[in-house]
Amino acid sequence: MTTSMKPEIRKEKFKGGLQRQFEIISSISDLYNKHKSLMTNPHRPEFYHVIWIQKGYPTHFVDFKPVKLKPGSLLFVPKDCVNIFDDSGEYNGKMILFTDQFFCRNTGDLMFLQRTILYNNFFNISQFQIDEVINSFSDIFRLMEAEGNNPNDTFQDEILRNLLHNFLLLSEREIRKQGFTGIDSNPYTECLISFRRLLEENFKNFKSVSKYASKLKITSKTLYNATTQMLDKTPKQLIDDRILVESKRLLVHTTATIKEIGFELGFIEPTNFIKFFHKHERITPIDFRENFKR
């Protein structure tokens, strides 16, 4: 399905010229001051972020969700989300950037990224405070910085990867201690992970629960049981949530018409898209676009 729509959301690939697709930003404020015009405009990075705020109270936007940060905040931003840095906030802290290519040596690493609550909290953004355990995180971060400054050799990638993995494991332990819950292993875990992956690939074309169930080679009832028991949401709610996230991205960050956006998202008739959006948001797509600009 193609349209004449021209998205204005800038896709951001990982920085070229580095030895590996992993980077430690020791000063977010320096990067922010140098690239403020790019960072405060909507962009969709094709890599993962760990943002550690040490001073300041910025509000970071991830897919239209304002995330209020403060000293001691650790924020985990999944790849392919639309990011907007606060144009009036103070970003004083550190940041880690990495890709699947760097982190995933095997299927076990890939499964970790697909399961961890840090990057797969089903459309919620994970953040927590590290005030009580700041030394543990600081120690690992310093080791990553020190190793990154060493001469490159055959061991360096593996050492950095292991340190990053430990940083993420420590983060998952701490975020769970602070009351966040994720996808725990049970008979429905694999079903839910597979559904999430299939949904991300096909939400523009598949709207019915039965279609996803058929592709997963399970019954609609099994899919319903998986999502309601683990997320307290029906499969249809999750499908609609994903379409809504994308529709908001396109409404705010492109100049495409309502008809073009609806067509891009699989709605042949513009009125069907308008009705869908209004049903869930209690506002028309046009009004949503205008309100966000004010």
Phi and psi restraints in degrees (value plus and minus 20) as a CYANA .aco file:
   2 THR   PHI    -146.4  -106.4
   2 THR   PSI     133.7   173.7
   3 THR   PHI    -159.3  -119.3
   3 THR   PSI     156.4   196.4
   4 SER   PHI    -108.7   -68.7
   4 SER   PSI     -14.0    26.0
   5 MET   PHI     -81.3   -41.3
   5 MET   PSI     117.6   157.6
   6 LYS   PHI    -138.9   -98.9
   6 LYS   PSI      77.8   117.8
   7 PRO   PHI     -82.1   -42.1
   7 PRO   PSI     124.6   164.6
   8 GLU   PHI    -125.6   -85.6
   8 GLU   PSI     -18.2    21.8
   9 ILE   PHI     -96.5   -56.5
   9 ILE   PSI      98.2   138.2
  10 ARG   PHI     -97.0   -57.0
  10 ARG   PSI     102.7   142.7
  11 LYS   PHI    -100.5   -60.5
  11 LYS   PSI     112.3   152.3
  12 GLU   PHI    -135.5   -95.5
  12 GLU   PSI      91.6   131.6
  13 LYS   PHI    -102.5   -62.5
  13 LYS   PSI     144.3   184.3
  14 PHE   PHI     -85.0   -45.0
  14 PHE   PSI     124.7   164.7
  15 LYS   PHI     -75.3   -35.3
  15 LYS   PSI     108.8   148.8
  16 GLY   PHI    -100.4   -60.4
  16 GLY   PSI     144.7   184.7
  17 GLY   PHI      67.2   107.2
  17 GLY   PSI     -22.1    17.9
  18 LEU   PHI    -111.2   -71.2
  18 LEU   PSI     139.4   179.4
  19 GLN   PHI     -90.0   -50.0
  19 GLN   PSI     -46.1    -6.1
  20 ARG   PHI    -170.4  -130.4
  20 ARG   PSI     143.0   183.0
  21 GLN   PHI    -108.5   -68.5
  21 GLN   PSI      40.8    80.8
  22 PHE   PHI    -172.1  -132.1
  22 PHE   PSI     111.4   151.4
  23 GLU   PHI    -164.5  -124.5
  23 GLU   PSI     117.6   157.6
  24 ILE   PHI    -124.5   -84.5
  24 ILE   PSI     102.2   142.2
  25 ILE   PHI    -120.4   -80.4
  25 ILE   PSI      86.1   126.1
  26 SER   PHI     -95.7   -55.7
  26 SER   PSI     -39.5     0.5
  27 SER   PHI    -161.4  -121.4
  27 SER   PSI      82.8   122.8
  28 ILE   PHI     -83.3   -43.3
  28 ILE   PSI     -56.7   -16.7
  29 SER   PHI     -82.2   -42.2
  29 SER   PSI     -58.4   -18.4
  30 ASP   PHI     -83.9   -43.9
  30 ASP   PSI     -64.9   -24.9
  31 LEU   PHI     -84.1   -44.1
  31 LEU   PSI     -62.0   -22.0
  32 TYR   PHI     -82.8   -42.8
  32 TYR   PSI     -65.9   -25.9
  33 ASN   PHI     -84.8   -44.8
  33 ASN   PSI     -51.3   -11.3
  34 LYS   PHI     -99.7   -59.7
  34 LYS   PSI     -52.8   -12.8
  35 HIS   PHI    -146.8  -106.8
  35 HIS   PSI      13.3    53.3
  36 LYS   PHI     -78.0   -38.0
  36 LYS   PSI     -62.3   -22.3
  37 SER   PHI     -83.5   -43.5
  37 SER   PSI     -52.2   -12.2
  38 LEU   PHI     -99.6   -59.6
  38 LEU   PSI     -61.9   -21.9
  39 MET   PHI     -92.7   -52.7
  39 MET   PSI     -47.6    -7.6
  40 THR   PHI    -111.6   -71.6
  40 THR   PSI     -18.0    22.0
  41 ASN   PHI    -124.5   -84.5
  41 ASN   PSI     133.0   173.0
  42 PRO   PHI     -80.4   -40.4
  42 PRO   PSI     110.4   150.4
  43 HIS   PHI    -166.6  -126.6
  43 HIS   PSI     131.3   171.3
  44 ARG   PHI    -137.8   -97.8
  44 ARG   PSI      71.7   111.7
  45 PRO   PHI     -89.1   -49.1
  45 PRO   PSI     120.4   160.4
  46 GLU   PHI    -114.6   -74.6
  46 GLU   PSI      15.1    55.1
  47 PHE   PHI    -172.8  -132.8
  47 PHE   PSI     148.5   188.5
  48 TYR   PHI    -108.8   -68.8
  48 TYR   PSI     129.5   169.5
  49 HIS   PHI    -139.4   -99.4
  49 HIS   PSI     123.9   163.9
  50 VAL   PHI    -142.4  -102.4
  50 VAL   PSI      95.1   135.1
  51 ILE   PHI    -130.0   -90.0
  51 ILE   PSI     101.3   141.3
  52 TRP   PHI    -135.2   -95.2
  52 TRP   PSI      89.2   129.2
  53 ILE   PHI    -109.1   -69.1
  53 ILE   PSI     106.2   146.2
  54 GLN   PHI    -131.9   -91.9
  54 GLN   PSI     -37.7     2.3
  55 LYS   PHI    -175.7  -135.7
  55 LYS   PSI     119.5   159.5
  56 GLY   PHI      84.7   124.7
  56 GLY   PSI     147.6   187.6
  57 TYR   PHI    -153.9  -113.9
  57 TYR   PSI      39.9    79.9
  58 PRO   PHI     -95.5   -55.5
  58 PRO   PSI     137.8   177.8
  59 THR   PHI    -130.6   -90.6
  59 THR   PSI      93.1   133.1
  60 HIS   PHI    -117.2   -77.2
  60 HIS   PSI     114.4   154.4
  61 PHE   PHI    -123.1   -83.1
  61 PHE   PSI     106.9   146.9
  62 VAL   PHI    -147.9  -107.9
  62 VAL   PSI      89.7   129.7
  63 ASP   PHI      30.8    70.8
  63 ASP   PSI      29.3    69.3
  64 PHE   PHI      54.3    94.3
  64 PHE   PSI     -19.1    20.9
  65 LYS   PHI    -116.7   -76.7
  65 LYS   PSI      94.8   134.8
  66 PRO   PHI     -92.9   -52.9
  66 PRO   PSI     108.3   148.3
  67 VAL   PHI    -135.2   -95.2
  67 VAL   PSI      88.6   128.6
  68 LYS   PHI    -100.8   -60.8
  68 LYS   PSI     105.6   145.6
  69 LEU   PHI    -134.4   -94.4
  69 LEU   PSI     139.6   179.6
  70 LYS   PHI    -172.1  -132.1
  70 LYS   PSI     151.0   191.0
  71 PRO   PHI     -73.9   -33.9
  71 PRO   PSI     110.2   150.2
  72 GLY   PHI      75.1   115.1
  72 GLY   PSI     -22.0    18.0
  73 SER   PHI     -98.5   -58.5
  73 SER   PSI     116.4   156.4
  74 LEU   PHI    -135.5   -95.5
  74 LEU   PSI     101.9   141.9
  75 LEU   PHI    -137.1   -97.1
  75 LEU   PSI     114.1   154.1
  76 PHE   PHI    -135.3   -95.3
  76 PHE   PSI      94.6   134.6
  77 VAL   PHI    -129.1   -89.1
  77 VAL   PSI      98.6   138.6
  78 PRO   PHI     -85.4   -45.4
  78 PRO   PSI     140.1   180.1
  79 LYS   PHI     -86.9   -46.9
  79 LYS   PSI     135.3   175.3
  80 ASP   PHI      50.1    90.1
  80 ASP   PSI     -11.0    29.0
  81 CYS   PHI    -105.0   -65.0
  81 CYS   PSI     133.2   173.2
  82 VAL   PHI    -102.0   -62.0
  82 VAL   PSI     100.1   140.1
  83 ASN   PHI    -125.9   -85.9
  83 ASN   PSI     122.4   162.4
  84 ILE   PHI    -159.1  -119.1
  84 ILE   PSI      97.4   137.4
  85 PHE   PHI     -98.4   -58.4
  85 PHE   PSI     125.5   165.5
  86 ASP   PHI     -81.8   -41.8
  86 ASP   PSI     103.5   143.5
  87 ASP   PHI    -101.7   -61.7
  87 ASP   PSI     -25.0    15.0
  88 SER   PHI    -146.4  -106.4
  88 SER   PSI     -18.8    21.2
  89 GLY   PHI    -112.8   -72.8
  89 GLY   PSI     147.1   187.1
  90 GLU   PHI    -125.0   -85.0
  90 GLU   PSI      94.3   134.3
  91 TYR   PHI    -120.4   -80.4
  91 TYR   PSI      69.3   109.3
  92 ASN   PHI    -133.9   -93.9
  92 ASN   PSI      87.5   127.5
  93 GLY   PHI     152.6   192.6
  93 GLY   PSI    -171.5  -131.5
  94 LYS   PHI    -148.7  -108.7
  94 LYS   PSI     146.3   186.3
  95 MET   PHI    -170.9  -130.9
  95 MET   PSI     125.6   165.6
  96 ILE   PHI    -139.2   -99.2
  96 ILE   PSI     113.2   153.2
  97 LEU   PHI    -143.5  -103.5
  97 LEU   PSI     116.4   156.4
  98 PHE   PHI    -178.5  -138.5
  98 PHE   PSI     142.5   182.5
  99 THR   PHI    -136.7   -96.7
  99 THR   PSI     148.4   188.4
 100 ASP   PHI     -78.9   -38.9
 100 ASP   PSI     -59.8   -19.8
 101 GLN   PHI     -78.4   -38.4
 101 GLN   PSI     -59.6   -19.6
 102 PHE   PHI     -94.3   -54.3
 102 PHE   PSI     -66.2   -26.2
 103 PHE   PHI     -97.4   -57.4
 103 PHE   PSI     -56.3   -16.3
 104 CYS   PHI    -112.8   -72.8
 104 CYS   PSI      80.3   120.3
 105 ARG   PHI    -106.5   -66.5
 105 ARG   PSI     -45.7    -5.7
 106 ASN   PHI    -172.5  -132.5
 106 ASN   PSI     159.8   199.8
 107 THR   PHI     -85.9   -45.9
 107 THR   PSI     -47.6    -7.6
 108 GLY   PHI     -83.3   -43.3
 108 GLY   PSI     -62.8   -22.8
 109 ASP   PHI     -85.4   -45.4
 109 ASP   PSI     -60.7   -20.7
 110 LEU   PHI     -82.9   -42.9
 110 LEU   PSI     -62.5   -22.5
 111 MET   PHI     -84.5   -44.5
 111 MET   PSI     -55.0   -15.0
 112 PHE   PHI     -80.2   -40.2
 112 PHE   PSI     -67.9   -27.9
 113 LEU   PHI     -86.7   -46.7
 113 LEU   PSI     -50.9   -10.9
 114 GLN   PHI     -96.4   -56.4
 114 GLN   PSI     -44.5    -4.5
 115 ARG   PHI    -120.1   -80.1
 115 ARG   PSI     -50.9   -10.9
 116 THR   PHI     -79.6   -39.6
 116 THR   PSI     117.6   157.6
 117 ILE   PHI     -83.4   -43.4
 117 ILE   PSI     -41.7    -1.7
 118 LEU   PHI     -81.0   -41.0
 118 LEU   PSI     -58.9   -18.9
 119 TYR   PHI    -141.5  -101.5
 119 TYR   PSI     -17.3    22.7
 120 ASN   PHI    -159.1  -119.1
 120 ASN   PSI      33.7    73.7
 121 ASN   PHI    -113.3   -73.3
 121 ASN   PSI      14.1    54.1
 122 PHE   PHI      22.4    62.4
 122 PHE   PSI      50.8    90.8
 123 PHE   PHI      54.9    94.9
 123 PHE   PSI     -14.7    25.3
 124 ASN   PHI    -122.6   -82.6
 124 ASN   PSI     133.9   173.9
 125 ILE   PHI    -122.5   -82.5
 125 ILE   PSI     110.3   150.3
 126 SER   PHI    -109.0   -69.0
 126 SER   PSI     109.9   149.9
 127 GLN   PHI    -172.3  -132.3
 127 GLN   PSI     135.3   175.3
 128 PHE   PHI    -179.9  -139.9
 128 PHE   PSI     152.8   192.8
 129 GLN   PHI    -120.9   -80.9
 129 GLN   PSI     119.7   159.7
 130 ILE   PHI    -135.5   -95.5
 130 ILE   PSI       5.5    45.5
 131 ASP   PHI     -77.1   -37.1
 131 ASP   PSI     -59.0   -19.0
 132 GLU   PHI    -101.7   -61.7
 132 GLU   PSI     -40.6    -0.6
 133 VAL   PHI    -145.1  -105.1
 133 VAL   PSI      10.0    50.0
 134 ILE   PHI     -81.9   -41.9
 134 ILE   PSI     -53.4   -13.4
 135 ASN   PHI     -83.9   -43.9
 135 ASN   PSI     -59.3   -19.3
 136 SER   PHI     -81.4   -41.4
 136 SER   PSI     -64.5   -24.5
 137 PHE   PHI     -90.3   -50.3
 137 PHE   PSI     -59.9   -19.9
 138 SER   PHI     -82.0   -42.0
 138 SER   PSI     -60.3   -20.3
 139 ASP   PHI     -81.6   -41.6
 139 ASP   PSI     -66.7   -26.7
 140 ILE   PHI     -86.5   -46.5
 140 ILE   PSI     -59.3   -19.3
 141 PHE   PHI     -83.7   -43.7
 141 PHE   PSI     -61.4   -21.4
 142 ARG   PHI     -83.8   -43.8
 142 ARG   PSI     -58.1   -18.1
 143 LEU   PHI     -84.5   -44.5
 143 LEU   PSI     -59.0   -19.0
 144 MET   PHI     -85.5   -45.5
 144 MET   PSI     -63.3   -23.3
 145 GLU   PHI     -81.3   -41.3
 145 GLU   PSI     -65.9   -25.9
 146 ALA   PHI     -83.8   -43.8
 146 ALA   PSI     -63.3   -23.3
 147 GLU   PHI     -86.7   -46.7
 147 GLU   PSI     -57.6   -17.6
 148 GLY   PHI     -84.3   -44.3
 148 GLY   PSI     -44.5    -4.5
 149 ASN   PHI    -109.6   -69.6
 149 ASN   PSI     -28.5    11.5
 150 ASN   PHI     -94.0   -54.0
 150 ASN   PSI     136.6   176.6
 151 PRO   PHI     -78.2   -38.2
 151 PRO   PSI     120.4   160.4
 152 ASN   PHI     -89.0   -49.0
 152 ASN   PSI     115.5   155.5
 153 ASP   PHI    -166.8  -126.8
 153 ASP   PSI    -193.8  -153.8
 154 THR   PHI     -90.0   -50.0
 154 THR   PSI     -33.1     6.9
 155 PHE   PHI    -117.2   -77.2
 155 PHE   PSI     -38.0     2.0
 156 GLN   PHI     -82.4   -42.4
 156 GLN   PSI     -66.5   -26.5
 157 ASP   PHI     -78.2   -38.2
 157 ASP   PSI     -63.2   -23.2
 158 GLU   PHI     -86.6   -46.6
 158 GLU   PSI     -59.8   -19.8
 159 ILE   PHI     -84.6   -44.6
 159 ILE   PSI     -66.4   -26.4
 160 LEU   PHI     -83.8   -43.8
 160 LEU   PSI     -59.6   -19.6
 161 ARG   PHI     -84.4   -44.4
 161 ARG   PSI     -62.7   -22.7
 162 ASN   PHI     -86.4   -46.4
 162 ASN   PSI     -59.7   -19.7
 163 LEU   PHI     -84.3   -44.3
 163 LEU   PSI     -62.1   -22.1
 164 LEU   PHI     -82.8   -42.8
 164 LEU   PSI     -63.0   -23.0
 165 HIS   PHI     -79.8   -39.8
 165 HIS   PSI     -63.0   -23.0
 166 ASN   PHI     -84.1   -44.1
 166 ASN   PSI     -58.9   -18.9
 167 PHE   PHI     -80.5   -40.5
 167 PHE   PSI     -63.8   -23.8
 168 LEU   PHI     -90.2   -50.2
 168 LEU   PSI     -59.0   -19.0
 169 LEU   PHI     -83.8   -43.8
 169 LEU   PSI     -63.6   -23.6
 170 LEU   PHI     -80.7   -40.7
 170 LEU   PSI     -58.8   -18.8
 171 SER   PHI     -85.3   -45.3
 171 SER   PSI     -62.7   -22.7
 172 GLU   PHI     -84.9   -44.9
 172 GLU   PSI     -60.6   -20.6
 173 ARG   PHI     -79.2   -39.2
 173 ARG   PSI     -66.3   -26.3
 174 GLU   PHI     -89.5   -49.5
 174 GLU   PSI     -60.5   -20.5
 175 ILE   PHI     -86.0   -46.0
 175 ILE   PSI     -52.7   -12.7
 176 ARG   PHI     -91.2   -51.2
 176 ARG   PSI     -56.0   -16.0
 177 LYS   PHI     -81.3   -41.3
 177 LYS   PSI     -50.7   -10.7
 178 GLN   PHI    -109.2   -69.2
 178 GLN   PSI      -7.3    32.7
 179 GLY   PHI      82.5   122.5
 179 GLY   PSI     -22.7    17.3
 180 PHE   PHI    -100.8   -60.8
 180 PHE   PSI     123.2   163.2
 181 THR   PHI    -141.7  -101.7
 181 THR   PSI     131.4   171.4
 182 GLY   PHI    -148.4  -108.4
 182 GLY   PSI    -176.5  -136.5
 183 ILE   PHI    -109.5   -69.5
 183 ILE   PSI      82.4   122.4
 184 ASP   PHI    -106.7   -66.7
 184 ASP   PSI     134.8   174.8
 185 SER   PHI     -87.9   -47.9
 185 SER   PSI     108.3   148.3
 186 ASN   PHI    -180.6  -140.6
 186 ASN   PSI     158.5   198.5
 187 PRO   PHI     -76.6   -36.6
 187 PRO   PSI     -38.6     1.4
 188 TYR   PHI    -118.9   -78.9
 188 TYR   PSI     -22.7    17.3
 189 THR   PHI     -78.2   -38.2
 189 THR   PSI     -72.8   -32.8
 190 GLU   PHI     -82.9   -42.9
 190 GLU   PSI     -56.6   -16.6
 191 CYS   PHI     -81.6   -41.6
 191 CYS   PSI     -64.2   -24.2
 192 LEU   PHI     -88.0   -48.0
 192 LEU   PSI     -61.6   -21.6
 193 ILE   PHI     -83.8   -43.8
 193 ILE   PSI     -62.0   -22.0
 194 SER   PHI     -85.9   -45.9
 194 SER   PSI     -59.5   -19.5
 195 PHE   PHI     -83.5   -43.5
 195 PHE   PSI     -63.1   -23.1
 196 ARG   PHI     -80.9   -40.9
 196 ARG   PSI     -63.3   -23.3
 197 ARG   PHI     -85.2   -45.2
 197 ARG   PSI     -63.5   -23.5
 198 LEU   PHI     -85.9   -45.9
 198 LEU   PSI     -58.8   -18.8
 199 LEU   PHI     -82.8   -42.8
 199 LEU   PSI     -63.4   -23.4
 200 GLU   PHI     -82.4   -42.4
 200 GLU   PSI     -53.8   -13.8
 201 GLU   PHI    -102.4   -62.4
 201 GLU   PSI     -42.6    -2.6
 202 ASN   PHI    -150.8  -110.8
 202 ASN   PSI     -11.2    28.8
 203 PHE   PHI     -82.0   -42.0
 203 PHE   PSI     -44.0    -4.0
 204 LYS   PHI     -94.0   -54.0
 204 LYS   PSI     -43.8    -3.8
 205 ASN   PHI    -131.0   -91.0
 205 ASN   PSI     -54.1   -14.1
 206 PHE   PHI    -123.4   -83.4
 206 PHE   PSI     103.0   143.0
 207 LYS   PHI    -133.6   -93.6
 207 LYS   PSI     -37.6     2.4
 208 SER   PHI    -117.0   -77.0
 208 SER   PSI     124.0   164.0
 209 VAL   PHI     -82.5   -42.5
 209 VAL   PSI     -58.9   -18.9
 210 SER   PHI     -82.1   -42.1
 210 SER   PSI     -53.2   -13.2
 211 LYS   PHI     -85.3   -45.3
 211 LYS   PSI     -64.3   -24.3
 212 TYR   PHI     -86.7   -46.7
 212 TYR   PSI     -62.0   -22.0
 213 ALA   PHI     -80.6   -40.6
 213 ALA   PSI     -61.6   -21.6
 214 SER   PHI     -82.5   -42.5
 214 SER   PSI     -64.7   -24.7
 215 LYS   PHI     -83.4   -43.4
 215 LYS   PSI     -53.1   -13.1
 216 LEU   PHI    -105.2   -65.2
 216 LEU   PSI     -24.8    15.2
 217 LYS   PHI      40.1    80.1
 217 LYS   PSI      23.2    63.2
 218 ILE   PHI    -155.2  -115.2
 218 ILE   PSI     152.4   192.4
 219 THR   PHI    -104.8   -64.8
 219 THR   PSI     138.7   178.7
 220 SER   PHI     -81.4   -41.4
 220 SER   PSI     -53.9   -13.9
 221 LYS   PHI     -85.0   -45.0
 221 LYS   PSI     -61.3   -21.3
 222 THR   PHI     -83.1   -43.1
 222 THR   PSI     -62.5   -22.5
 223 LEU   PHI     -84.3   -44.3
 223 LEU   PSI     -60.5   -20.5
 224 TYR   PHI     -80.9   -40.9
 224 TYR   PSI     -66.5   -26.5
 225 ASN   PHI     -81.8   -41.8
 225 ASN   PSI     -59.2   -19.2
 226 ALA   PHI     -83.1   -43.1
 226 ALA   PSI     -69.4   -29.4
 227 THR   PHI     -94.7   -54.7
 227 THR   PSI     -57.1   -17.1
 228 THR   PHI     -92.5   -52.5
 228 THR   PSI     -57.9   -17.9
 229 GLN   PHI     -93.0   -53.0
 229 GLN   PSI     -54.2   -14.2
 230 MET   PHI    -115.8   -75.8
 230 MET   PSI     -48.1    -8.1
 231 LEU   PHI    -145.0  -105.0
 231 LEU   PSI     -25.3    14.7
 232 ASP   PHI      38.2    78.2
 232 ASP   PSI      13.0    53.0
 233 LYS   PHI    -157.4  -117.4
 233 LYS   PSI     126.3   166.3
 234 THR   PHI     -97.6   -57.6
 234 THR   PSI     140.7   180.7
 235 PRO   PHI     -77.4   -37.4
 235 PRO   PSI     -58.4   -18.4
 236 LYS   PHI     -83.8   -43.8
 236 LYS   PSI     -58.9   -18.9
 237 GLN   PHI     -82.7   -42.7
 237 GLN   PSI     -59.8   -19.8
 238 LEU   PHI     -89.4   -49.4
 238 LEU   PSI     -58.1   -18.1
 239 ILE   PHI     -82.6   -42.6
 239 ILE   PSI     -67.7   -27.7
 240 ASP   PHI     -84.3   -44.3
 240 ASP   PSI     -58.6   -18.6
 241 ASP   PHI     -79.0   -39.0
 241 ASP   PSI     -63.3   -23.3
 242 ARG   PHI     -87.4   -47.4
 242 ARG   PSI     -59.5   -19.5
 243 ILE   PHI     -85.4   -45.4
 243 ILE   PSI     -59.1   -19.1
 244 LEU   PHI     -85.1   -45.1
 244 LEU   PSI     -61.3   -21.3
 245 VAL   PHI     -78.3   -38.3
 245 VAL   PSI     -66.5   -26.5
 246 GLU   PHI     -88.6   -48.6
 246 GLU   PSI     -57.8   -17.8
 247 SER   PHI     -84.2   -44.2
 247 SER   PSI     -57.8   -17.8
 248 LYS   PHI     -87.5   -47.5
 248 LYS   PSI     -60.1   -20.1
 249 ARG   PHI     -76.7   -36.7
 249 ARG   PSI     -67.1   -27.1
 250 LEU   PHI     -92.4   -52.4
 250 LEU   PSI     -54.9   -14.9
 251 LEU   PHI     -86.7   -46.7
 251 LEU   PSI     -62.0   -22.0
 252 VAL   PHI    -107.1   -67.1
 252 VAL   PSI     -55.2   -15.2
 253 HIS   PHI    -128.4   -88.4
 253 HIS   PSI      -8.0    32.0
 254 THR   PHI    -157.4  -117.4
 254 THR   PSI     146.0   186.0
 255 THR   PHI    -122.3   -82.3
 255 THR   PSI      -5.7    34.3
 256 ALA   PHI     -81.5   -41.5
 256 ALA   PSI     128.5   168.5
 257 THR   PHI     -93.1   -53.1
 257 THR   PSI     143.9   183.9
 258 ILE   PHI     -79.8   -39.8
 258 ILE   PSI     -58.6   -18.6
 259 LYS   PHI     -82.4   -42.4
 259 LYS   PSI     -65.0   -25.0
 260 GLU   PHI     -84.6   -44.6
 260 GLU   PSI     -61.1   -21.1
 261 ILE   PHI     -85.7   -45.7
 261 ILE   PSI     -65.3   -25.3
 262 GLY   PHI     -78.7   -38.7
 262 GLY   PSI     -63.3   -23.3
 263 PHE   PHI     -85.1   -45.1
 263 PHE   PSI     -61.4   -21.4
 264 GLU   PHI     -79.9   -39.9
 264 GLU   PSI     -53.1   -13.1
 265 LEU   PHI    -114.2   -74.2
 265 LEU   PSI     -11.6    28.4
 266 GLY   PHI      76.1   116.1
 266 GLY   PSI     -10.7    29.3
 267 PHE   PHI    -117.7   -77.7
 267 PHE   PSI      91.5   131.5
 268 ILE   PHI     -87.7   -47.7
 268 ILE   PSI     -60.4   -20.4
 269 GLU   PHI    -120.2   -80.2
 269 GLU   PSI     108.6   148.6
 270 PRO   PHI     -76.4   -36.4
 270 PRO   PSI     -55.5   -15.5
 271 THR   PHI     -83.1   -43.1
 271 THR   PSI     -52.6   -12.6
 272 ASN   PHI     -87.0   -47.0
 272 ASN   PSI     -58.9   -18.9
 273 PHE   PHI     -86.9   -46.9
 273 PHE   PSI     -63.2   -23.2
 274 ILE   PHI     -81.3   -41.3
 274 ILE   PSI     -64.2   -24.2
 275 LYS   PHI     -83.9   -43.9
 275 LYS   PSI     -61.9   -21.9
 276 PHE   PHI     -80.8   -40.8
 276 PHE   PSI     -68.2   -28.2
 277 PHE   PHI     -84.8   -44.8
 277 PHE   PSI     -64.9   -24.9
 278 HIS   PHI     -85.3   -45.3
 278 HIS   PSI     -57.3   -17.3
 279 LYS   PHI     -79.4   -39.4
 279 LYS   PSI     -59.8   -19.8
 280 HIS   PHI    -111.4   -71.4
 280 HIS   PSI     -51.0   -11.0
 281 GLU   PHI    -128.7   -88.7
 281 GLU   PSI     -27.9    12.1
 282 ARG   PHI      38.2    78.2
 282 ARG   PSI      11.6    51.6
 283 ILE   PHI    -176.5  -136.5
 283 ILE   PSI     130.4   170.4
 284 THR   PHI     -97.2   -57.2
 284 THR   PSI     137.8   177.8
 285 PRO   PHI     -77.1   -37.1
 285 PRO   PSI     -59.4   -19.4
 286 ILE   PHI     -83.7   -43.7
 286 ILE   PSI     -66.1   -26.1
 287 ASP   PHI     -85.6   -45.6
 287 ASP   PSI     -57.0   -17.0
 288 PHE   PHI     -80.7   -40.7
 288 PHE   PSI     -65.6   -25.6
 289 ARG   PHI     -80.7   -40.7
 289 ARG   PSI     -65.4   -25.4
 290 GLU   PHI     -88.4   -48.4
 290 GLU   PSI     -60.8   -20.8
 291 ASN   PHI     -84.3   -44.3
 291 ASN   PSI     -55.7   -15.7
 292 PHE   PHI     -90.9   -50.9
 292 PHE   PSI     -45.9    -5.9
 293 LYS   PHI     -98.9   -58.9
 293 LYS   PSI     -38.9     1.1
